[in-house]
Amino acid sequence: MSIATRPDPRPPVPHLADSHDLIRVHGARENNLKDVSIEIPKRRLTVFTGVSGSGKSSLVFNTIAAESQRLINETYSAFVQGFMPTLARPEVDVLDGLTTVITVDQQRMGADPRSTVGTATDANAMLRILFSRLGQPHIGPPSAYAFNVPSVRASGAITVERGAKKTVKATFNRTGGMCPRCEGRGAVSDIDLTQLYDDSKSLNEGALTIPGYTAGGWNHRLYSESGLVDPDKPISKYTKKERHDFLYHEATRMKIAGINMTYEGLIPRIQKSILSKDTEAMQPHIRAFVERAVTFATCPECEGTRLGEGARSSKIGQVSIADACAMEIRDLAEWIHTVEEPSVAPLLAALRQTLDSFVEIGLGYLSLDRPSGTLSGGEAQRVKMIRHLGSSLTDVTYVFDEPTSGLHPHDIQRMNSLLLRLRDKGNTVLVVEHKPEVIAIADHVVDLGPGAGTAGGTVCFEGTVEGLRSGGTITGRHLDDRAALKETVRTPTGTLRIRGATAHNLRDVDVDIPLGVLCVVTGVAGSGKSSLVHGSIPAGDGVVSVDQSAIRGSRRSNPATYTGLLDPIRKAFAKANGVKPALFSANSEGACPACNGAGVIYTDLAMMSGVATTCEDCEGKRFDASVLDHLLGGRDISEVLAMSVAEAEEFFGAGEARTPAAHRVLTRLADVGLGYLRLGQPLTTLSGGERQRLKLATHMAEKGGVYVLDEPTSGLHLADVEQLLGLLDRLVDSGKSVIVVEHHQAVMAHADWIIDLGPGAGHDGGRVVFEGTPADLVATRATLTGEHLAAYVAG
């Protein structure tokens, strides 16, 4: 007799391992966070919103991502950890359920002059292998096509080990693809000697005019005490040998001032220490010196391709590797699809996937030979994304910092589908974002606030997008905001004529930019906006240009030092107390001797992460105790630096502490929406949007008639955009001309005049497709921008 088995009605017991589906944060206190506790669902898309300075980056980057990275670093050996940055544990009580975090931020890509889009994404490596297999004539292995590898020939007894087998070779060859003339840089430099030294003076009289070569410093003593040249003789009187030893001497070990040092001529030394670096990454005074002293020209031997003659002569069909790297990536992808060769089929498939990812993400207009240092923050972030799209990793946490930065509304849809694709592979995706289009696709929303700085740092809302809309928070109230078109637009007071602009992809553009109004230059990413504005309207001569480049400052730099605000404050303190202004600088005489004015003491724990502890002597105030006895308006200097901009504006505006010079700077900081920043807050803790507005506030003091702004809404909350539009209006109403490169529809709608570039990106762009008022653009809907602006205004 058979017994029928009934299905068990009870559901299977879930496995314990499946219960860890939340990232739990308890008691986060980084920067301005006030004991924040939240639970973030894994394998979902969570968007973090809130006004600028509300604590989004502090929670996502400085707490969750930082702790994940620190824990991963601790799995390496002590030896390996010695080469890694030491990370302190974030200020948080409990962090549970963390996974490996991959941060895709907006930091500009490596400033190495030999770094290109191709080398940064492995596309170049795959192309080199392809050409080494299929290129005719065959010139060697993949290294023969690499502009980073020089050709080497050596002779003598050289032992080459391959496993247990040893062979002795009389000669050794390595074929590299580097152009010998420019050493793979694509450009050659010529140095103007008159900018290096004053030849009517001797070394001891301070002849050298190079930054860092002041009399008495080591760089100066290397030459003045070398014994090869007379330090008291004017350089113009040097003999031929002395001049050669001073300028071109090869590197030689010798004793100088009783110390064994390497002596080499001034020219090769400057080329190695200064000219080999990317100018964008230099400090302003060194960049000014390089621009003064050095002229760069395209290398005449390789014509800017960076490659030697052999690499340029080897071709697949009619295409060399230099031609392939110079193509726009979408054209290169098409060409690669036409290459059929069974022996390299897997390589071709991988290369096609990488190149198609560029096109899909909206970067098909770039070329592989584009220097990575020239990419904007948004472009750099999307190039980094390409590495992860084809990744086999799952169950990791991806953290994005405003991935739509620099994207036209047309491209935002594309970015959204990529974020959802990463999530659907089983990853947790955390996005810091302000754009309503991205917030709309979130599975979970965390809104921080309610205000910025000390008024923020708390969680105002957690839940769905619909819940956010009805939740009553600032973000919820502004989510459906739409800026209306202006009924009347201003009349231009003149025009700035641009004729025959051909920078990058511009097609001989002629355009008249109206002056005395708010003019917005727009178009899809890669259409030529920045090329037109920055290439045709250089900064200087009454033009104030505020771009997206990073503020380079140490952890000692703060808004007060960067804006020049500290100078009038120090003078006011000095005058009130009858002492020197230098006493009121934490980087000078007034510094606490125990921590040298840093406020914290950094302890290196060798094989463990270093620890920063608050200095016990000054209790983190950074100043010597005697300095804090000097008061102004009843406050000491450390209390003033702890004030927010809004408090300080009131403090220095009236009463005993009234300081008009300081008050003017503080008013400008408040105007750009930075009233919540503390004066002494380190620059390293500011977000990208905050840094750009700090630059704008600083530049507003300059006597410029034309202001050129590059995406000033970057990092701005929907509520802050309104304040920015008010600021732009005030600038125009005071007689200035404002030209804004922007994608934000609210700024477009508010403009007096729009110049739309396109119709596409790269070689499909570079033309003016519309110029006129926003109302005309909406009425005609003739361009992509027109369609999106019409849909935006209609709500």
Salt bridges, closest charged atoms under 4 A:
ASP8 OD2 - ARG10 NH2 3.13
ASP35 OD1 - ARG29 NH1 3.51
GLU67 OE1 - ARG70 NE 2.87
GLU67 OE2 - ARG89 NE 3.95
GLU74 OE2 - ARG70 NH1 2.87
GLU91 OE1 - ARG29 NE 3.65
ASP93 OD1 - ARG29 NH1 3.05
ASP96 OD2 - ARG24 NH2 3.13
ASP105 OD1 - LYS384 NZ 2.77
GLU161 OE2 - LYS166 NZ 3.89
GLU183 OE1 - ARG185 NH1 3.64
GLU225 OE2 - ARG221 NE 2.89
GLU242 OE1 - LYS233 NZ 2.79
ASP245 OD2 - LYS241 NZ 2.73
ASP245 OD1 - HIS244 ND1 3.69
GLU264 OE1 - LYS272 NZ 2.97
GLU328 OE1 - ARG330 NH2 2.91
GLU328 OE1 - HIS763 NE2 3.47
ASP331 OD2 - HIS763 NE2 2.80
GLU340 OE2 - ARG352 NH2 3.92
ASP356 OD2 - HIS337 NE2 3.46
GLU360 OE2 - ARG421 NH1 2.49
GLU379 OE1 - ARG370 NH2 3.78
ASP395 OD1 - ARG43 NH1 2.93
GLU402 OE2 - HIS434 NE2 3.86
ASP411 OD1 - ARG414 NH1 3.61
ASP424 OD1 - ARG423 NE 2.90
ASP443 OD2 - ARG423 NH1 3.01
GLU462 OE2 - HIS444 NE2 3.66
GLU466 OE2 - ARG469 NH1 3.41
ASP480 OD2 - ARG469 NE 3.11
ASP481 OD2 - HIS478 ND1 2.50
ASP512 OD1 - ARG499 NH2 2.97
ASP547 OD1 - LYS695 NZ 3.03
ASP567 OD1 - ARG570 NH2 2.67
GLU589 OE2 - LYS580 NZ 2.87
ASP671 OD1 - ARG730 NH2 3.42
GLU702 OE2 - HIS699 ND1 2.61
ASP710 OD2 - HIS534 NE2 3.48
GLU711 OE2 - HIS743 NE2 3.88
ASP729 OD1 - ARG490 NH2 2.97
ASP729 OD2 - HIS750 NE2 2.67
ASP733 OD1 - ARG490 NE 3.31
ASP752 OD1 - LYS486 NZ 2.84
ASP752 OD2 - ARG490 NH1 2.70
ASP764 OD2 - ARG330 NH1 3.47
ASP764 OD1 - HIS763 ND1 3.05
